[in-house]
């Protein structure tokens, strides 16, 4: 099996752009992910932080990520999102171009998808927390 993808990656060359935040704050998913290059990243960084308006996926870093829970061998972030957002899964999921490889979907199934379209990274909060 190919490596699972983290659906909350940063804008970096090689990352897959798979969603764009709309005016209402929800993520609209692309039909197919687009692998971004340095030119896209540089352009996207002009203005609002790209992670706050786009969704990127890249290989799950597992133990290299602060959200990795070694005891459960999984991502702790998706459980927190499902609990905080508390959206119930519909019978029909919105089309997502990375679902088959998504770490969150493999862990939480339809509940991850039901809570995913409002998630964007707030890198400024993270940067302040690390300062």
C-alpha positions in Angstrom: 0.0 0.0 0.0 1.2 3.5 -0.8 2.0 5.9 2.0 -1.1 7.5 3.4 -1.5 11.3 2.9 -1.8 13.9 5.6 -4.7 16.2 4.5 -3.4 19.1 6.6 0.0 19.6 5.0 1.8 22.9 4.4 2.4 24.6 1.1 5.6 23.2 -0.2 6.9 21.9 -3.5 5.6 18.4 -4.2 2.5 18.9 -2.0 -0.9 18.1 -3.6 -3.3 21.0 -3.6 -6.7 19.3 -3.2 -9.1 22.0 -1.9 -9.7 25.8 -1.9 -11.6 27.6 0.8 -14.7 29.4 -0.5 -16.2 32.7 0.7 -18.3 30.9 3.4 -15.2 29.3 4.9 -15.8 25.8 3.6 -13.4 23.9 1.5 -14.3 23.1 -2.1 -12.5 20.0 -3.2 -10.8 19.9 -6.6 -11.7 17.0 -9.0 -8.1 16.0 -9.1 -5.2 17.0 -6.8 -2.6 19.3 -8.3 1.1 18.9 -7.3 2.4 22.3 -6.6 5.9 23.6 -7.4 8.0 26.4 -5.9 6.6 29.0 -8.2 3.1 28.2 -7.0 4.2 28.3 -3.3 6.0 31.6 -3.8 3.0 33.2 -5.5 0.6 31.8 -2.9 2.7 33.3 -0.1 2.0 36.8 -1.4 -1.0 37.8 0.6 -2.9 35.7 3.1 -1.0 32.6 4.3 -1.6 29.8 1.7 -2.5 27.2 4.4 -5.4 29.4 5.5 -7.0 29.4 2.0 -5.9 26.1 0.4 -5.8 22.5 1.5 -2.6 20.6 0.8 -1.7 16.9 1.3 1.6 15.2 1.5 2.9 11.9 2.8 2.0 11.4 6.5 5.2 12.0 8.5 4.1 9.6 11.2 6.6 9.9 14.1 8.1 13.0 12.5 4.8 14.9 13.2 3.7 16.4 16.6 0.2 15.0 16.0 1.4 11.4 15.7 0.2 9.2 18.6 2.6 6.3 18.8 0.4 4.4 21.3 -2.4 4.2 18.8 -0.2 4.3 15.7 -2.2 7.1 14.2 -2.9 10.8 13.9 -4.3 12.4 17.0 -5.4 15.6 15.2 -8.3 13.9 13.3 -9.9 12.7 16.5 -9.7 16.2 18.0 -11.3 17.6 14.9 -14.1 15.1 14.8 -14.8 15.7 18.5 -14.7 19.6 18.2 -16.6 19.9 15.0 -19.1 17.2 15.9 -20.6 16.9 12.4 -22.4 13.7 11.7 -21.6 11.7 8.5 -24.1 11.8 5.7 -24.9 8.6 3.8 -23.3 10.2 0.7 -19.8 11.7 1.1 -18.7 14.8 -0.8 -16.3 13.8 -3.5 -12.7 14.2 -2.4 -9.7 13.6 -4.6 -7.4 12.1 -1.9 -9.9 10.0 0.1 -8.4 6.7 -0.9 -5.0 7.7 0.4 -6.2 10.0 3.3 -4.8 9.2 6.8 -7.8 10.8 8.4 -10.3 8.7 6.4 -8.4 5.5 7.0 -8.6 6.2 10.8 -12.1 7.8 11.3 -13.9 6.9 8.0 -16.9 9.0 7.1 -16.7 11.0 10.3 -13.4 12.4 9.1 -14.9 13.5 5.8 -18.0 15.0 7.5 -15.7 17.3 9.5 -13.0 18.0 7.0 -14.5 20.7 4.8 -14.2 23.4 7.4 -10.6 22.6 8.3 -7.8 25.0 7.3 -4.4 25.3 9.0 -3.8 28.4 11.2 0.0 28.5 11.0 0.2 31.8 12.8 -1.3 30.3 16.0 1.2 27.4 15.7 4.1 29.8 15.1 3.1 31.8 18.2 2.8 28.7 20.3 6.3 27.6 19.3 7.8 31.1 20.0 
